[in-house]
Amino acid sequence: MTITIKRVSTKQELKKFIRFNYLLYKKNPYSVPDLYDDMLNTFNPKKNAAFEFCEAEFFLAYKQKQLVGRIAAIINHRANETWNKKEVRFGWIDFIDDLEVSKALIQAVEEWGKAKGMHTIQGPLGFTDMDAEGMLIAGFDQLSTMATIYNHPYYPSHMEKLGFEKDADWIEFKIKVPAAVPDKMQRIADLISRKYNLHVKKLKGMKEINEKGYGQRIFALINECYAPLYGYSRMTEAQIRQYVKMYLPILDLRMVTLIEDEHDELIAVGISMPSLSVALQKAKGKMLPFGWYHLAKALFLKKPETLDLLLVGVKPEYQSKGINAMLFADLIPVYNQIGFKFAESNPELESNNKVQAQWEYFETTQHKRRRAYRKTITK
């Protein structure tokens, strides 16, 4: 049966693009919907600073006039220049279990990419690393997080049938919050602090963040830390301003720990927040009419028992020296004070042994795996 692919060209079609994911997973207990307003901004060139160096098109798939799939086609020119590649990305991909649908969606991206001179297609990826990336290939019975993708188990088999191969894998951990800082971790934290003359810095409010430039300093450090990682493109000043404005005001600053050297130069950061997974499910991905209440409750009133580890970054010259012990020696008492029982790690590249080594002091379960795929575009 013929599949019709339509390029998104109106706000109404963009609304359908965004909400198709929610409709497809409406009854799934593990999927966490994107926040609709955030997605509107993400796909708006006037609101998303990534459009300074990215271009994109969005496609809908129809079968018998019924919406059955969606996909974004993205070219991150900054990443292509950084890694000397000509790649078109696919992202925000969803489809019913019909190979004709997934094939038609991928072909739409391939054709668009070829017309732009691209040689390979890879994904699922977003505009940048700040967007969710990687298709879930294990852990389908685990609750997703705000920052990751959930998809049905049939997705990976479609990718393989369409000729895609593994490009990179990420793994995720569920971490039990210890009742106290492990003795060995505390000893290492104290030793490292003395050896390198480091100290913990806690932020007191947005006034300090803005006036002393801590927001910009945090994301500049992330740029430096993440630069060698898969497909990373450095955030621009406009992106950094955007993220500081979007994310820092909603953080509980007790759950943000900075490490500085003797000159008050920032050398490490750990940012965490209460999990919004259940709140987003209750909100159905919308702020109105009552979605704001569920989100505000999770953030400020009755925090859930799980937290999300959003960002952990250590300046390259300080990596593998025990700096992470200082971060968590400060954060673990905070987690216990608030009442958290578990933490969810962000996706970590399976090859990133430095990051995974930081969990050696914790009781962990590696419970999810996700994959980015790659395929050469047929000439």
Residue pairs with C-beta under 8 A, 6 or more apart in sequence:
1 63
1 64
1 100
2 63
3 61
3 62
3 63
3 68
3 100
3 101
3 104
4 61
4 62
4 63
5 59
5 60
5 61
5 62
5 104
5 105
5 107
5 108
6 13
6 59
6 60
6 61
6 62
7 57
7 58
7 59
8 14
8 17
8 57
8 58
8 59
8 60
13 60
14 40
14 43
14 58
16 60
16 67
17 43
17 58
17 60
17 70
17 92
18 34
18 36
18 39
18 40
18 43
19 36
19 285
20 60
20 67
20 69
20 70
20 94
21 33
21 34
21 70
21 92
21 94
22 33
22 34
22 284
22 285
24 94
24 96
25 31
25 33
25 150
28 150
29 143
30 140
30 141
30 142
30 143
30 144
30 150
31 144
31 150
31 281
32 143
32 144
32 145
32 146
32 150
32 276
32 277
32 280
32 281
33 280
33 281
33 283
33 284
33 285
34 285
35 280
35 283
35 285
35 286
35 287
36 285
36 286
36 287
37 286
37 287
40 47
41 47
41 48
42 48
42 126
42 127
42 131
43 56
43 58
43 72
45 51
48 127
48 242
49 236
49 238
49 239
49 241
49 242
50 76
50 127
50 128
50 239
51 127
52 236
52 238
52 239
53 76
53 77
53 78
53 233
53 236
54 74
54 75
54 76
54 77
54 78
54 127
54 128
55 74
55 75
55 77
55 116
56 72
56 73
56 74
56 75
56 127
57 72
57 73
57 112
58 70
58 71
58 72
58 73
58 92
59 70
59 71
59 72
59 73
59 105
59 108
59 109
60 67
60 69
60 70
61 67
61 68
61 69
61 70
61 71
61 95
61 101
61 104
61 105
62 68
63 98
63 100
63 101
68 95
68 96
68 98
68 101
69 93
69 94
69 95
69 96
69 101
69 102
69 104
69 105
70 92
70 93
70 94
70 95
70 105
71 90
71 91
71 92
71 93
71 94
71 95
71 105
71 106
71 108
71 109
72 89
72 90
72 91
72 92
72 93
73 88
73 89
73 90
73 108
73 109
73 112
73 113
74 88
74 89
74 90
74 91
74 125
74 126
74 127
75 87
75 88
75 89
75 113
75 116
75 118
76 89
76 127
76 128
76 233
78 233
78 234
79 85
79 87
79 128
79 231
79 232
79 233
80 86
80 87
82 232
82 233
82 234
83 231
85 119
85 120
86 117
86 118
86 119
86 120
87 113
87 118
87 119
87 120
87 121
87 122
88 109
88 110
88 112
88 113
88 116
88 118
88 120
88 121
88 122
88 377
89 121
89 122
89 123
89 124
89 125
89 126
90 105
90 106
90 109
90 121
90 122
90 123
90 124
90 125
91 123
91 124
91 125
91 126
91 127
91 131
91 133
92 124
92 126
93 102
93 105
93 123
93 124
93 135
93 155
94 151
95 101
95 102
95 105
95 155
95 158
97 152
97 154
99 158
99 161
99 162
102 158
102 159
102 162
103 162
106 121
106 162
109 121
110 121
110 377
110 378
113 121
113 377
114 377
114 379
118 377
119 376
119 377
120 374
120 375
120 376
120 377
121 374
121 375
121 377
122 167
122 231
122 372
122 373
122 374
122 375
123 133
123 135
123 372
123 373
124 132
124 133
124 134
124 135
124 149
124 372
124 373
125 131
125 133
125 134
125 231
125 372
126 132
126 133
128 233
128 235
128 239
129 226
129 229
129 231
129 232
129 233
130 235
130 239
130 243
132 147
132 148
132 149
133 149
133 170
133 347
133 370
133 372
134 148
134 149
134 168
134 169
134 170
134 347
134 370
134 371
134 372
135 149
135 151
135 155
135 156
135 159
135 370
135 371
135 372
135 373
136 144
136 148
136 149
136 150
136 151
136 155
136 368
136 369
136 370
137 156
137 169
137 369
137 370
137 371
138 368
138 369
139 172
139 367
139 368
139 369
140 152
140 153
142 174
142 367
142 368
143 277
143 278
144 150
144 277
145 275
145 277
145 308
145 344
145 346
146 275
146 276
146 277
146 280
146 308
147 308
147 310
147 346
148 172
148 346
148 347
148 368
148 370
149 370
156 371
159 373
162 375
163 375
164 373
164 374
164 375
165 373
165 374
165 375
166 371
166 372
166 373
166 374
167 371
167 372
167 373
167 374
168 230
168 231
168 349
168 350
168 371
168 372
169 349
169 350
169 369
169 370
169 371
169 372
170 347
170 348
170 349
170 350
170 369
170 370
170 371
171 347
171 348
171 350
171 356
171 366
171 368
171 369
172 344
172 345
172 346
172 347
172 348
172 366
172 367
172 368
172 369
172 370
173 344
173 345
173 348
173 359
173 364
173 365
173 366
173 367
174 342
174 343
174 344
174 345
174 364
174 365
174 367
175 309
175 342
175 343
175 344
175 345
175 359
175 362
175 363
175 364
176 341
176 342
176 362
176 363
176 364
177 307
177 332
177 335
177 336
177 340
177 341
177 342
177 343
178 332
178 361
178 362
178 363
179 336
180 332
180 333
180 336
181 189
181 328
181 329
181 332
181 333
182 361
182 362
184 361
185 325
185 328
185 329
185 361
186 325
186 329
188 322
188 325
189 322
189 325
189 326
189 328
189 329
191 322
192 198
192 321
192 322
192 323
192 325
192 326
193 199
193 326
196 261
196 318
196 321
197 261
197 262
198 259
198 260
198 261
198 262
198 267
198 323
198 326
199 259
199 260
200 257
200 258
200 259
200 326
200 330
201 257
201 258
201 259
201 260
201 264
201 266
202 253
202 254
202 256
202 257
202 258
202 330
203 209
203 214
203 253
203 256
203 258
204 253
205 253
206 248
206 249
208 214
209 215
209 244
209 248
214 258
214 266
215 240
215 243
215 244
215 248
216 237
216 240
216 241
216 244
217 266
218 258
218 266
218 269
218 271
219 235
219 239
219 240
219 243
219 244
220 240
221 266
221 267
221 268
221 269
221 313
221 315
222 235
222 269
222 311
222 313
223 234
223 235
224 313
224 315
224 316
225 313
225 314
225 315
225 316
226 232
226 313
227 234
229 349
229 352
230 349
230 372
231 372
235 243
250 273
250 299
251 271
251 273
252 273
252 274
252 299
252 300
252 338
254 334
254 337
254 338
255 271
255 272
255 273
255 307
255 331
255 334
255 335
255 338
256 269
256 270
256 271
256 272
257 269
257 270
257 327
257 330
257 331
258 266
258 268
258 269
259 266
259 267
259 268
259 269
259 323
259 326
259 327
260 266
260 267
261 267
266 315
267 314
267 315
267 318
267 323
268 313
268 314
268 315
268 318
268 323
268 324
268 326
268 327
269 311
269 312
269 313
269 327
270 309
270 311
270 312
270 324
270 327
270 328
270 331
271 309
271 310
271 311
271 312
272 307
272 308
272 309
272 310
272 331
272 335
272 343
273 299
273 307
273 308
273 310
274 298
274 299
274 303
274 304
274 306
274 307
274 308
274 340
275 298
275 304
275 306
275 307
275 308
275 344
276 295
276 298
276 299
276 308
277 304
277 306
278 298
278 304
279 294
279 295
279 297
279 298
279 304
280 294
280 295
282 291
282 294
283 290
283 291
283 292
283 294
283 295
284 291
285 291
287 295
298 304
303 338
303 339
303 340
305 339
305 340
305 341
305 342
306 340
306 341
306 342
306 343
306 344
307 335
307 340
307 342
307 343
307 344
308 343
308 344
308 346
309 343
309 344
309 345
309 346
310 346
311 346
312 324
312 327
312 355
312 358
314 323
314 324
319 354
320 354
320 357
324 358
325 361
328 358
328 361
335 343
345 359
347 368
347 370
348 355
348 356
349 355
350 369
